[in-house]
Amino acid sequence: METLQHLITPFTTAWHQADSYQLVSFGIFFAAMWLIAVVIEAAIKKATKED
């Protein structure tokens, strides 16, 4: 549990130091990456079903 806290601490301090614009940009980037992953996964599933 202590190791996990050591891993999380740099992220929480960076989160507090970042301004709202950086957080919004990261959120948009993360959402875009997730959306691309979903589309790719759906395309792969469709391609494998057709074979």
Secondary structure by P-SEA (a helix, b strand, c coil): caaaaaaaaaaaaaaaaccaaaaaaaaaaaaaaaaaaaaaaaaaaaaaaac
